[in-house]
Amino acid sequence: MPLTSFLGLIALVVVAAGLTLLLAFHLGVPMAALAFAALAGSLILGIRQWR
């Protein structure tokens, strides 16, 4: 993968994460709910890798 594509992909992920947090804070979602969703997603993806 060329360096410019790799860096562009990283930039898109950072922007998407920032927009997600901004939207969640604007809607009043509790930080604990965001943390729980991130933890649950991480566990689900981790379990899928071991299959």
C-alpha positions as CSV (number, residue, x, y, z in Angstrom):
1,M,0.0,0.0,0.0
2,P,1.5,3.4,-0.9
3,L,2.3,5.7,1.9
4,T,-0.2,8.4,0.8
5,S,-3.0,5.9,0.8
6,F,-2.0,4.6,4.3
7,L,-1.8,8.1,5.7
8,G,-5.1,9.1,4.1
9,L,-6.7,6.0,5.7
10,I,-5.4,6.9,9.1
11,A,-6.6,10.5,8.7
12,L,-10.1,9.3,7.7
13,V,-10.2,7.0,10.8
14,V,-9.2,9.9,13.1
15,V,-11.8,12.2,11.6
16,A,-14.5,9.6,11.8
17,A,-13.7,8.9,15.5
18,G,-13.7,12.7,16.2
19,L,-17.1,13.1,14.5
20,T,-18.5,10.2,16.4
21,L,-17.4,11.6,19.7
22,L,-18.7,15.1,18.8
23,L,-22.1,13.7,17.8
24,A,-22.3,11.6,21.0
25,F,-21.5,14.6,23.2
26,H,-23.9,16.7,21.3
27,L,-26.7,14.2,21.8
28,G,-25.9,13.8,25.5
29,V,-24.7,10.2,25.5
30,P,-23.0,9.4,28.7
31,M,-19.3,8.7,28.5
32,A,-19.8,5.4,30.3
33,A,-22.1,4.2,27.5
34,L,-19.5,5.1,24.9
35,A,-16.8,3.2,26.9
36,F,-19.1,0.2,27.3
37,A,-19.8,0.1,23.6
38,A,-16.1,0.4,22.7
39,L,-15.3,-2.4,25.2
40,A,-18.1,-4.7,23.9
41,G,-17.0,-4.1,20.3
42,S,-13.4,-4.9,21.1
43,L,-14.4,-8.1,22.9
44,I,-16.6,-9.2,20.0
45,L,-13.9,-8.6,17.5
46,G,-11.4,-10.3,19.7
47,I,-13.5,-13.4,20.1
48,R,-14.1,-13.6,16.3
49,Q,-10.3,-13.7,15.7
50,W,-9.9,-16.8,17.8
51,R,-12.4,-18.9,15.9
